[in-house]
Amino acid sequence: MPKRVLTVFVCGCVAAGAAACGRPAAAPPATTRIRLITGQQGGGFSPLGEELAVALKGKIPGVDFETIPSSGAVSNVEALQAGRADLGLTFADVAYIAFSGQLAAASRPFDRLRAIAVLQVTPVALVVRADLPVRSPGDLRGRRVGLGPSGSGTVLTADLILKAYGLDATAVHTETIGFQEAATRLLEGTLDAMFDNAINQSDSLRRAFRGGARLIPIEGKAIDSLRREYPFLKLTVISGAMYPGIAKPVHTIGIDGVLICRSDLDEHLVYELTKQLFVALEGLTERGALRAMDIDRAPATPIPLHDGAARYYRERELSR
């Protein structure tokens, strides 16, 4: 190759290389962060939310999940309505009350709420100190009772139960406190009883049972009447294998847990999320918190389904 041509060729290569080096590197694909609001430590929504986030992680390209702690079911619907979260765990009654504009202190219906799936019945646990002669919720008159943290669905349900037994605010010394604090005070003897709703084993209740606390049945004529007035409540049991110290199943009531989201989430994103949730459910129902979930009841939500979730359920039904 002639010297002049070689020089031009080399210079051209160097110039091309310099131009390539001068171009900015391609930006990595944007990641969509989905904020899943769960619950308070010691309750049931916190570990369930973490379990769902782990099960969904990496299943949808470009989507990551972040769990956000909260006070519970009521706080979660408030956060979704305000845009502070994308997904949330709540109870069927709380979702319906909020969506229909009946939530206390709310000025209007929570119209940004949409449903993805009914999960499973969450049992209500009523726990008392070992040395108390309490056999039913009606025996709590004059006692100090922890209703759960402010903003939780447990407070709402506990209040319904106490009123069903004729126990109003003047008959029981109630406190809205966190589950862990309630368990600590129960063990210290400064609290007589506590309520806690949990799909799976609650850390606060596990601590209480290890300290000798007893689980009280929630059943009978008062509860039958309450269920006729409040159809969200369902009969269920807390199994003897769920907590240490429970010799046999204890009858109680429960409420469906519901996975909800904001109405303005992308339809395709919610479709994929619902699809991957059902893929993950095989493992979650075998060993996890949702082991008693009835998958056929998943679309039977108390508020409208998100369009993406509804599309998944239609396709799933057609493929059968």
TORKOL-4160 file (C-alpha; in steps of 0.2 Angstrom, whole numbers, padded with zeros to 4 digits, m for minus):
320
<pt num="1" X="0000" Y="0000" Z="0000"/>
<pt num="2" X="0007" Y="0017" Z="m0005"/>
<pt num="3" X="0013" Y="0027" Z="0010"/>
<pt num="4" X="0001" Y="0042" Z="0007"/>
<pt num="5" X="m0014" Y="0030" Z="0006"/>
<pt num="6" X="m0008" Y="0021" Z="0022"/>
<pt num="7" X="m0007" Y="0037" Z="0031"/>
<pt num="8" X="m0025" Y="0042" Z="0026"/>
<pt num="9" X="m0032" Y="0025" Z="0031"/>
<pt num="10" X="m0024" Y="0026" Z="0048"/>
<pt num="11" X="m0029" Y="0044" Z="0051"/>
<pt num="12" X="m0047" Y="0039" Z="0046"/>
<pt num="13" X="m0047" Y="0024" Z="0058"/>
<pt num="14" X="m0041" Y="0035" Z="0072"/>
<pt num="15" X="m0054" Y="0048" Z="0068"/>
<pt num="16" X="m0068" Y="0035" Z="0067"/>
<pt num="17" X="m0062" Y="0028" Z="0084"/>
<pt num="18" X="m0061" Y="0046" Z="0092"/>
<pt num="19" X="m0079" Y="0049" Z="0085"/>
<pt num="20" X="m0085" Y="0033" Z="0093"/>
<pt num="21" X="m0077" Y="0037" Z="0109"/>
<pt num="22" X="m0085" Y="0054" Z="0109"/>
<pt num="23" X="m0102" Y="0046" Z="0108"/>
<pt num="24" X="m0111" Y="0044" Z="0125"/>
<pt num="25" X="m0113" Y="0026" Z="0131"/>
<pt num="26" X="m0131" Y="0019" Z="0128"/>
<pt num="27" X="m0141" Y="0022" Z="0144"/>
<pt num="28" X="m0147" Y="0006" Z="0153"/>
<pt num="29" X="m0165" Y="0002" Z="0151"/>
<pt num="30" X="m0176" Y="0011" Z="0163"/>
<pt num="31" X="m0182" Y="0002" Z="0178"/>
<pt num="32" X="m0200" Y="0004" Z="0184"/>
<pt num="33" X="m0201" Y="0003" Z="0203"/>
<pt num="34" X="m0217" Y="m0003" Z="0210"/>
<pt num="35" X="m0221" Y="0002" Z="0228"/>
<pt num="36" X="m0230" Y="m0012" Z="0238"/>
<pt num="37" X="m0237" Y="m0005" Z="0254"/>
<pt num="38" X="m0239" Y="m0019" Z="0267"/>
<pt num="39" X="m0241" Y="m0017" Z="0286"/>
<pt num="40" X="m0233" Y="m0015" Z="0303"/>
<pt num="41" X="m0220" Y="m0026" Z="0310"/>
<pt num="42" X="m0228" Y="m0040" Z="0321"/>
<pt num="43" X="m0244" Y="m0040" Z="0310"/>
<pt num="44" X="m0248" Y="m0051" Z="0295"/>
<pt num="45" X="m0247" Y="m0040" Z="0280"/>
<pt num="46" X="m0228" Y="m0036" Z="0283"/>
<pt num="47" X="m0222" Y="m0054" Z="0280"/>
<pt num="48" X="m0235" Y="m0057" Z="0267"/>
<pt num="49" X="m0229" Y="m0042" Z="0257"/>
<pt num="50" X="m0211" Y="m0047" Z="0258"/>
<pt num="51" X="m0216" Y="m0064" Z="0252"/>
<pt num="52" X="m0225" Y="m0057" Z="0237"/>
<pt num="53" X="m0211" Y="m0045" Z="0233"/>
<pt num="54" X="m0198" Y="m0059" Z="0233"/>
<pt num="55" X="m0210" Y="m0071" Z="0223"/>
<pt num="56" X="m0212" Y="m0057" Z="0210"/>
<pt num="57" X="m0194" Y="m0051" Z="0209"/>
<pt num="58" X="m0186" Y="m0053" Z="0192"/>
<pt num="59" X="m0202" Y="m0060" Z="0184"/>
<pt num="60" X="m0206" Y="m0045" Z="0174"/>
<pt num="61" X="m0192" Y="m0037" Z="0164"/>
<pt num="62" X="m0188" Y="m0019" Z="0169"/>
<pt num="63" X="m0199" Y="m0020" Z="0185"/>
<pt num="64" X="m0193" Y="m0020" Z="0202"/>
<pt num="65" X="m0203" Y="m0021" Z="0219"/>
<pt num="66" X="m0201" Y="m0011" Z="0234"/>
<pt num="67" X="m0210" Y="m0014" Z="0250"/>
<pt num="68" X="m0216" Y="0000" Z="0261"/>
<pt num="69" X="m0221" Y="m0003" Z="0279"/>
<pt num="70" X="m0237" Y="0005" Z="0285"/>
<pt num="71" X="m0250" Y="0005" Z="0300"/>
<pt num="72" X="m0261" Y="m0007" Z="0290"/>
<pt num="73" X="m0276" Y="m0009" Z="0279"/>
<pt num="74" X="m0284" Y="0008" Z="0281"/>
<pt num="75" X="m0267" Y="0017" Z="0279"/>
<pt num="76" X="m0264" Y="0007" Z="0263"/>
<pt num="77" X="m0280" Y="0012" Z="0254"/>
<pt num="78" X="m0276" Y="0030" Z="0259"/>
<pt num="79" X="m0259" Y="0029" Z="0252"/>
<pt num="80" X="m0265" Y="0022" Z="0235"/>
<pt num="81" X="m0278" Y="0035" Z="0234"/>
<pt num="82" X="m0265" Y="0049" Z="0237"/>
<pt num="83" X="m0252" Y="0041" Z="0225"/>
<pt num="84" X="m0240" Y="0037" Z="0238"/>
<pt num="85" X="m0240" Y="0018" Z="0233"/>
<pt num="86" X="m0244" Y="0008" Z="0218"/>
<pt num="87" X="m0249" Y="m0009" Z="0225"/>
<pt num="88" X="m0256" Y="m0013" Z="0243"/>
<pt num="89" X="m0263" Y="m0026" Z="0254"/>
<pt num="90" X="m0280" Y="m0022" Z="0263"/>
<pt num="91" X="m0295" Y="m0031" Z="0268"/>
<pt num="92" X="m0311" Y="m0033" Z="0258"/>
<pt num="93" X="m0322" Y="m0023" Z="0270"/>
<pt num="94" X="m0309" Y="m0008" Z="0270"/>
<pt num="95" X="m0308" Y="m0008" Z="0251"/>
<pt num="96" X="m0326" Y="m0008" Z="0249"/>
<pt num="97" X="m0329" Y="0005" Z="0262"/>
<pt num="98" X="m0316" Y="0017" Z="0255"/>
<pt num="99" X="m0321" Y="0014" Z="0237"/>
<pt num="100" X="m0339" Y="0018" Z="0241"/>
<pt num="101" X="m0335" Y="0034" Z="0251"/>
<pt num="102" X="m0339" Y="0027" Z="0268"/>
<pt num="103" X="m0322" Y="0028" Z="0276"/>
<pt num="104" X="m0322" Y="0038" Z="0292"/>
<pt num="105" X="m0314" Y="0055" Z="0290"/>
<pt num="106" X="m0314" Y="0053" Z="0271"/>
<pt num="107" X="m0323" Y="0067" Z="0261"/>
<pt num="108" X="m0326" Y="0057" Z="0245"/>
<pt num="109" X="m0325" Y="0040" Z="0238"/>
<pt num="110" X="m0308" Y="0033" Z="0235"/>
<pt num="111" X="m0310" Y="0032" Z="0216"/>
<pt num="112" X="m0292" Y="0027" Z="0212"/>
<pt num="113" X="m0293" Y="0010" Z="0220"/>
<pt num="114" X="m0294" Y="m0005" Z="0209"/>
<pt num="115" X="m0292" Y="m0024" Z="0214"/>
<pt num="116" X="m0280" Y="m0037" Z="0207"/>
<pt num="117" X="m0285" Y="m0052" Z="0218"/>
<pt num="118" X="m0294" Y="m0059" Z="0233"/>
<pt num="119" X="m0280" Y="m0068" Z="0243"/>
<pt num="120" X="m0287" Y="m0078" Z="0257"/>
<pt num="121" X="m0297" Y="m0077" Z="0273"/>
<pt num="122" X="m0287" Y="m0068" Z="0287"/>
<pt num="123" X="m0292" Y="m0074" Z="0304"/>
<pt num="124" X="m0295" Y="m0062" Z="0319"/>
<pt num="125" X="m0285" Y="m0067" Z="0334"/>
<pt num="126" X="m0290" Y="m0062" Z="0351"/>
<pt num="127" X="m0277" Y="m0066" Z="0364"/>
<pt num="128" X="m0278" Y="m0063" Z="0383"/>
<pt num="129" X="m0266" Y="m0065" Z="0398"/>
<pt num="130" X="m0264" Y="m0083" Z="0405"/>
<pt num="131" X="m0271" Y="m0078" Z="0422"/>
<pt num="132" X="m0287" Y="m0070" Z="0416"/>
<pt num="133" X="m0304" Y="m0079" Z="0418"/>
<pt num="134" X="m0309" Y="m0074" Z="0400"/>
<pt num="135" X="m0318" Y="m0087" Z="0389"/>
<pt num="136" X="m0326" Y="m0076" Z="0376"/>
<pt num="137" X="m0325" Y="m0057" Z="0370"/>
<pt num="138" X="m0340" Y="m0054" Z="0382"/>
<pt num="139" X="m0329" Y="m0057" Z="0397"/>
<pt num="140" X="m0318" Y="m0042" Z="0392"/>
<pt num="141" X="m0329" Y="m0029" Z="0401"/>
<pt num="142" X="m0318" Y="m0017" Z="0412"/>
<pt num="143" X="m0302" Y="m0024" Z="0404"/>
<pt num="144" X="m0288" Y="m0016" Z="0395"/>
<pt num="145" X="m0288" Y="m0021" Z="0377"/>
<pt num="146" X="m0276" Y="m0017" Z="0362"/>
<pt num="147" X="m0286" Y="m0015" Z="0346"/>
<pt num="148" X="m0271" Y="m0013" Z="0335"/>
<pt num="149" X="m0262" Y="0002" Z="0327"/>
<pt num="150" X="m0272" Y="0017" Z="0321"/>
<pt num="151" X="m0274" Y="0015" Z="0303"/>
<pt num="152" X="m0276" Y="m0004" Z="0303"/>
<pt num="153" X="m0291" Y="m0015" Z="0298"/>
<pt num="154" X="m0289" Y="m0024" Z="0315"/>
<pt num="155" X="m0295" Y="m0008" Z="0324"/>
<pt num="156" X="m0311" Y="m0008" Z="0313"/>
<pt num="157" X="m0314" Y="m0027" Z="0316"/>
<pt num="158" X="m0310" Y="m0027" Z="0334"/>
<pt num="159" X="m0323" Y="m0013" Z="0337"/>
<pt num="160" X="m0336" Y="m0022" Z="0328"/>
<pt num="161" X="m0333" Y="m0038" Z="0338"/>
<pt num="162" X="m0334" Y="m0028" Z="0355"/>
<pt num="163" X="m0350" Y="m0019" Z="0350"/>
<pt num="164" X="m0358" Y="m0036" Z="0345"/>
<pt num="165" X="m0355" Y="m0042" Z="0363"/>
<pt num="166" X="m0363" Y="m0025" Z="0370"/>
<pt num="167" X="m0346" Y="m0018" Z="0375"/>
<pt num="168" X="m0345" Y="0000" Z="0370"/>
<pt num="169" X="m0331" Y="0013" Z="0373"/>
<pt num="170" X="m0337" Y="0015" Z="0391"/>
<pt num="171" X="m0337" Y="m0004" Z="0395"/>
<pt num="172" X="m0319" Y="m0008" Z="0389"/>
<pt num="173" X="m0303" Y="0002" Z="0391"/>
<pt num="174" X="m0297" Y="0001" Z="0373"/>
<pt num="175" X="m0280" Y="0007" Z="0366"/>
<pt num="176" X="m0274" Y="0009" Z="0348"/>
<pt num="177" X="m0257" Y="0003" Z="0349"/>
<pt num="178" X="m0245" Y="m0007" Z="0338"/>
<pt num="179" X="m0245" Y="m0026" Z="0338"/>
<pt num="180" X="m0227" Y="m0028" Z="0345"/>
<pt num="181" X="m0230" Y="m0015" Z="0359"/>
<pt num="182" X="m0247" Y="m0024" Z="0363"/>
<pt num="183" X="m0238" Y="m0041" Z="0365"/>
<pt num="184" X="m0224" Y="m0033" Z="0376"/>
<pt num="185" X="m0237" Y="m0025" Z="0387"/>
<pt num="186" X="m0248" Y="m0041" Z="0388"/>
<pt num="187" X="m0232" Y="m0051" Z="0394"/>
<pt num="188" X="m0228" Y="m0037" Z="0407"/>
<pt num="189" X="m0246" Y="m0037" Z="0413"/>
<pt num="190" X="m0251" Y="m0019" Z="0409"/>
<pt num="191" X="m0263" Y="m0025" Z="0395"/>
<pt num="192" X="m0276" Y="m0038" Z="0397"/>
<pt num="193" X="m0280" Y="m0043" Z="0379"/>
<pt num="194" X="m0275" Y="m0039" Z="0361"/>
<pt num="195" X="m0282" Y="m0041" Z="0344"/>
<pt num="196" X="m0272" Y="m0046" Z="0328"/>
<pt num="197" X="m0277" Y="m0050" Z="0310"/>
<pt num="198" X="m0264" Y="m0061" Z="0302"/>
<pt num="199" X="m0264" Y="m0073" Z="0287"/>
<pt num="200" X="m0248" Y="m0082" Z="0293"/>
<pt num="201" X="m0239" Y="m0083" Z="0309"/>
<pt num="202" X="m0238" Y="m0066" Z="0317"/>
<pt num="203" X="m0222" Y="m0062" Z="0327"/>
<pt num="204" X="m0231" Y="m0052" Z="0340"/>
<pt num="205" X="m0243" Y="m0067" Z="0343"/>
<pt num="206" X="m0229" Y="m0079" Z="0343"/>
<pt num="207" X="m0221" Y="m0069" Z="0357"/>
<pt num="208" X="m0237" Y="m0068" Z="0367"/>
<pt num="209" X="m0240" Y="m0087" Z="0366"/>
<pt num="210" X="m0223" Y="m0091" Z="0371"/>
<pt num="211" X="m0226" Y="m0081" Z="0386"/>
<pt num="212" X="m0241" Y="m0091" Z="0391"/>
<pt num="213" X="m0255" Y="m0080" Z="0383"/>
<pt num="214" X="m0271" Y="m0089" Z="0378"/>
<pt num="215" X="m0281" Y="m0088" Z="0362"/>
<pt num="216" X="m0300" Y="m0085" Z="0364"/>
<pt num="217" X="m0313" Y="m0091" Z="0352"/>
<pt num="218" X="m0324" Y="m0078" Z="0343"/>
<pt num="219" X="m0340" Y="m0087" Z="0340"/>
<pt num="220" X="m0358" Y="m0089" Z="0346"/>
<pt num="221" X="m0375" Y="m0080" Z="0344"/>
<pt num="222" X="m0367" Y="m0063" Z="0345"/>
<pt num="223" X="m0356" Y="m0067" Z="0330"/>
<pt num="224" X="m0370" Y="m0075" Z="0320"/>
<pt num="225" X="m0380" Y="m0059" Z="0322"/>
<pt num="226" X="m0365" Y="m0048" Z="0317"/>
<pt num="227" X="m0361" Y="m0058" Z="0302"/>
<pt num="228" X="m0379" Y="m0056" Z="0296"/>
<pt num="229" X="m0376" Y="m0037" Z="0297"/>
<pt num="230" X="m0359" Y="m0037" Z="0291"/>
<pt num="231" X="m0357" Y="m0050" Z="0277"/>
<pt num="232" X="m0338" Y="m0047" Z="0275"/>
<pt num="233" X="m0335" Y="m0058" Z="0291"/>
<pt num="234" X="m0333" Y="m0076" Z="0288"/>
<pt num="235" X="m0331" Y="m0091" Z="0299"/>
<pt num="236" X="m0314" Y="m0098" Z="0300"/>
<pt num="237" X="m0301" Y="m0106" Z="0312"/>
<pt num="238" X="m0284" Y="m0104" Z="0318"/>
<pt num="239" X="m0275" Y="m0120" Z="0317"/>
<pt num="240" X="m0266" Y="m0128" Z="0331"/>
<pt num="241" X="m0250" Y="m0129" Z="0321"/>
<pt num="242" X="m0250" Y="m0110" Z="0317"/>
<pt num="243" X="m0243" Y="m0105" Z="0334"/>
<pt num="244" X="m0234" Y="m0113" Z="0349"/>
<pt num="245" X="m0245" Y="m0118" Z="0363"/>
<pt num="246" X="m0261" Y="m0120" Z="0354"/>
<pt num="247" X="m0267" Y="m0138" Z="0357"/>
<pt num="248" X="m0281" Y="m0138" Z="0345"/>
<pt num="249" X="m0290" Y="m0127" Z="0332"/>
<pt num="250" X="m0299" Y="m0112" Z="0339"/>
<pt num="251" X="m0315" Y="m0105" Z="0330"/>
<pt num="252" X="m0315" Y="m0087" Z="0325"/>
<pt num="253" X="m0320" Y="m0075" Z="0311"/>
<pt num="254" X="m0310" Y="m0068" Z="0297"/>
<pt num="255" X="m0310" Y="m0056" Z="0282"/>
<pt num="256" X="m0303" Y="m0059" Z="0265"/>
<pt num="257" X="m0286" Y="m0051" Z="0261"/>
<pt num="258" X="m0286" Y="m0042" Z="0245"/>
<pt num="259" X="m0271" Y="m0036" Z="0234"/>
<pt num="260" X="m0276" Y="m0019" Z="0226"/>
<pt num="261" X="m0268" Y="m0006" Z="0215"/>
<pt num="262" X="m0270" Y="0012" Z="0208"/>
<pt num="263" X="m0282" Y="0013" Z="0193"/>
<pt num="264" X="m0269" Y="0023" Z="0183"/>
<pt num="265" X="m0256" Y="0009" Z="0183"/>
<pt num="266" X="m0252" Y="0004" Z="0165"/>
<pt num="267" X="m0264" Y="m0010" Z="0159"/>
<pt num="268" X="m0250" Y="m0021" Z="0152"/>
<pt num="269" X="m0240" Y="m0019" Z="0168"/>
<pt num="270" X="m0255" Y="m0025" Z="0179"/>
<pt num="271" X="m0259" Y="m0039" Z="0167"/>
<pt num="272" X="m0241" Y="m0046" Z="0168"/>
<pt num="273" X="m0241" Y="m0043" Z="0187"/>
<pt num="274" X="m0257" Y="m0053" Z="0189"/>
<pt num="275" X="m0250" Y="m0067" Z="0177"/>
<pt num="276" X="m0234" Y="m0068" Z="0187"/>
<pt num="277" X="m0243" Y="m0068" Z="0203"/>
<pt num="278" X="m0253" Y="m0084" Z="0198"/>
<pt num="279" X="m0236" Y="m0092" Z="0192"/>
<pt num="280" X="m0229" Y="m0088" Z="0209"/>
<pt num="281" X="m0244" Y="m0094" Z="0218"/>
<pt num="282" X="m0239" Y="m0113" Z="0215"/>
<pt num="283" X="m0225" Y="m0110" Z="0227"/>
<pt num="284" X="m0234" Y="m0098" Z="0239"/>
<pt num="285" X="m0249" Y="m0110" Z="0241"/>
<pt num="286" X="m0238" Y="m0125" Z="0245"/>
<pt num="287" X="m0227" Y="m0117" Z="0259"/>
<pt num="288" X="m0231" Y="m0099" Z="0261"/>
<pt num="289" X="m0243" Y="m0087" Z="0269"/>
<pt num="290" X="m0256" Y="m0090" Z="0255"/>
<pt num="291" X="m0257" Y="m0109" Z="0256"/>
<pt num="292" X="m0276" Y="m0109" Z="0259"/>
<pt num="293" X="m0280" Y="m0097" Z="0245"/>
<pt num="294" X="m0294" Y="m0102" Z="0234"/>
<pt num="295" X="m0287" Y="m0097" Z="0216"/>
<pt num="296" X="m0305" Y="m0098" Z="0208"/>
<pt num="297" X="m0311" Y="m0085" Z="0220"/>
<pt num="298" X="m0297" Y="m0073" Z="0216"/>
<pt num="299" X="m0307" Y="m0062" Z="0204"/>
<pt num="300" X="m0322" Y="m0060" Z="0216"/>
<pt num="301" X="m0316" Y="m0044" Z="0223"/>
<pt num="302" X="m0326" Y="m0031" Z="0233"/>
<pt num="303" X="m0321" Y="m0017" Z="0221"/>
<pt num="304" X="m0319" Y="m0016" Z="0202"/>
<pt num="305" X="m0304" Y="m0026" Z="0195"/>
<pt num="306" X="m0290" Y="m0016" Z="0186"/>
<pt num="307" X="m0292" Y="m0018" Z="0167"/>
<pt num="308" X="m0276" Y="m0027" Z="0167"/>
<pt num="309" X="m0281" Y="m0040" Z="0180"/>
<pt num="310" X="m0298" Y="m0042" Z="0172"/>
<pt num="311" X="m0290" Y="m0045" Z="0155"/>
<pt num="312" X="m0279" Y="m0059" Z="0163"/>
<pt num="313" X="m0294" Y="m0067" Z="0171"/>
<pt num="314" X="m0304" Y="m0067" Z="0155"/>
<pt num="315" X="m0289" Y="m0075" Z="0145"/>
<pt num="316" X="m0287" Y="m0088" Z="0159"/>
<pt num="317" X="m0305" Y="m0093" Z="0159"/>
<pt num="318" X="m0305" Y="m0095" Z="0140"/>
<pt num="319" X="m0290" Y="m0106" Z="0140"/>
<pt num="320" X="m0298" Y="m0118" Z="0152"/>
